[in-house]
Amino acid sequence: MNRFSLGKLFVPVVAAITLIYLLLPIGHVILFSFNDAGRNNITWRGFTLDNWSNPCGAPAVCEAFGNSILIGTVATIAATVMGTAIAIALVRYRFKFRSTISLLLFTPMATPEVVLGAGLAAQFLLAGVEKGLGTIIIAHTMFCISYVVVAVKARVASLSPAIEEAGRDLYASPAQVFWRITLPMLTPGIIGAALLSFALSFDDFIITNFNAGTENTFPKFIYTSALRGVPAQANVLAAMVFIGALVLVIVVQMTRISRQKRLAQA
């Protein structure tokens, strides 16, 4: 076998090993969602479908999962709306301290989560705000805004002003230009930013742990359950999230491919 053949073989092998390495923990989660675990879910005890038929069988698991869904949804909507407005303002308008604001938006992304979480907890304590779902949503919205601004800002910068100018030349009002031209063109970037925000919020543990009070979320539930083995029902819910995300990605890709085919045939 010559060097060229070895080179062609090396890349696929490394790619396959890397893919297995990335998917191994996910495979473990899915596999142990079918485990007849009993009191713990550390060792394999046998195959069962009972966990999938009753995913709320473990105490408090669905309550924690529901809290994470609620927090992620509210924080994502708030962060996406505010982040999109900030991104448009930073790209399209010139104002005092614009560069400083753009730089400061990276601060939550660059700050270690333990520092950010402790700082927010101290602020809530000084303000006399009781910790709970509200403080978690405020904290998640704050750090998600930065990611939304970065994602949408890149999309706004890539838009051609000539398209919007054409709409104004056709006597469209500023509101009509925004809703019918600008926003549809920004939609892919906004959706991507929203999905990223939801994933970051749903997955967050450190900042949540500092600001949750007595409220429980899915990451906190997993953390407190880890010593005795994460309940199989938690694996079921995690597998559902993974499968849902996978289906969403497939649908988006198929829609994009279908649209490209229609445009090519037009």
N, C-alpha and C positions, 0 to 999 in steps of 0.2 A: 504494500500500500504506500503510495507516494505522499509527499508532504501536502499537496493540494487536497487529496482525499481526506487526510487527517484533519486539515483545517476545516473542511466542510462538515466533518463529523463532530468536531469539538464544540462548535457553537450550539447545535441542537441538543447535545448531551448536557452542556452547562445550563441551557435554558430549561430543559426538562427537570434537572436537579433543583434549580432555583424555584420552579413552579411547585414541585413537590414540597420543598421546604416551606414555601409560603402557605400552601393549602393544608399542610399536616395538622396544625392546630384546629382548623375549621373541620377537617375530617374527624378529628377526635371528638369535637363537640357534637357533630351530627351522629356519630356512632354511639356515643354514650347517652344520647337522647332516647335510644331504644333499649337501654340497660334496665334490667329488673333490679333496681338499686336497693330498694328497702330503705334503711336508715342513712346510708351514705352512697356516694356515687364515685368512689375512688377506684374500685376494682370491678371488672366485668363479671356479672353474676348470671347472665342469661338474657335472651332476646324477648322483648315484649312490646306491644303496641299500646299498653295502658297509659303510658306517659303522654302520647299524642292524643289519645281520646279524652284525657283530662289534664290539659296543660296547667290548670290552676290548682292542681292537687297539693302542691307544696304550700305551706302557710306563707302568706304575704307576697308570694312571687308575682302574682298578677297585679296586685296593688302597686308594687314597685315598678313593674313594667308599664302600667298605665300612667304612673306619674312621669316616667321618662318620656313617654309619647306626648303627654300634655305639655311638659316643659319644652321639649324639642320643637313642637309645633308652634307654640306661642313665641318662643325666642326666635325661631326661624322667620316667622312672619314679620315680627318687629325689626329684626336685624336686616332683613332683605329690603323692607320699605325704606328704612333710614339709610342703609348702606348704599342703595341705588341712588337715592337723592344726593348723597354726599359725593358719590363717584361722578355723577353728571356735573355737579357744581365744580368739582376740582378740574375736570377736563374742559368744560365749555366756558367757564367764567374766570375772569381775572379779578382778584380782590386782595386786600391786605392780609398778610400772614398766610397766604395760600400754600407756599412751600413748607412753612412750619407745620401747618395742620396736616399736610400730606405726610410729613415725616413722623409726626406724633401718632398717626394712625397705625404705624407699625409697632408702637410700644407694647400693646397687649400681646402681639404675636412673638415679640422678642423677650418678653418678661417670663421668667420661670413660673409655672403654674402655682407652685407652692407659695411664692412671694405674692402673686396676684390674688390668690385665694385668701391668704392671711390679711392682706391689705384691705380687701373688700369686707372681710369679717370684722376688722377693726372699725371700718367706716360705719357699718350697720350697727355695731355696738355703741359707738359714739352718738349716732343719730337716734338711738333708742328704738330701732326697728326690730321687731320680732322675726327671728329666722324661720323660714318655711318655704313653701312653693314660690311665693312672691320674690323673695330674695334670690332664690336659685334662678328664676327667670331673668331677673335684672342682671345677675352676674353672667349668665350665658349670653344674653343679648349683647352685653358689652364686648365680650371677646369675639363674638361671631361677626359683629359689624366690620371689624378690620378685614376679615377674610372676604366678606361680601364686597367691600370697597375695592380690594385688590383685583378680584375676579371681574367685577362689572366695569371697573375703570379701564381695564385692558380692552374690553368689548366696546366701550364708548369711544376710545381713542382710535379704534379700527374703522369706525363708521365714516362714510363719505358725506361731508356736509352738502355736497351737490344734490343728493337725493332729497334731503329736507328742503333745500332751496327750491327744488322743482315743485314741491308741494306748496310752498308759499307763493311761487309764481302762478300757480293755479288757484290762487285766492283762498287757500285753506288758512283757517285761523291758527294761532300758535297752539291752542289746545288740540285741534284736529291733527296738526302735524305731529304732535307728541303721541297721541293715542293711536293714530293710524299708520304712522311711519316710524317714528323713533322707537316707541315701545316694542312693536313687533320685531324690529331688528335687534333690540337688546334682549329679547326673551330668552334665547339660548344661554346667554351669559348669566342672566338672572336666575334661570332654573338651575344651572350648574352651581351657582353660588348658594342658592337655597338648599340644595341637596347636601352640599359640603357643610353648611351651617347645621343642618339637622343631624348629620352624622357626628359632628364635633360635639354638639350638645348632648345627644343621646349617649355618647361614649364617655363623657367627662366624669371623672371621679374626684380628682384632687380639689378643684375649685368648689365642686358640689359639696364635698365632705366638710369644708370650712363654713359653708353658708346654708346648709340644709336644716340645721336644728334637729328636730325629731322626725322630719320627713325622710322617707326612704325612696331611693331610686334604684333602677336595675343594676347599675354598676356598684352601688353601695351594697345591695343585696348579695351580689356575686362575691364581693370582697369579704363580707362577714361570714359567708357560707363556705369559703374556700378551705378553711382548716379541716372541716369535717366532710368535705366533698360537696361540690355544687350539686343541688338537686337536679335530677334528670329533667324535671319540668322546666327548669331554667334553661337547660340545653335545648329543649324543644322550642322555647320562645326565641332563643338566639338563632336556632336553625331556621325558624320562620322568617326572621329578619334577613338572614343571609339569602335565603331562597327568594324572598320578595325583592331584594336589591338586585339579585341576578336576573330575575324576570324583567325588572324595570330596564336594566341595561340592554337586555336582548330586544325588548320592544322598541327602545329608542334607536338601537342600531338598525333593526329591520325597517323602521319608519324612515330613517335617513337613507338607507340603501334604496328603498322604494321611491323616495322623492327624487333621488339622483337619477334613477332609471327613467322616471317620467320626464324629467328635465332633458335627459339625453334624447328621448324620443320626440320631444316637442320641436 
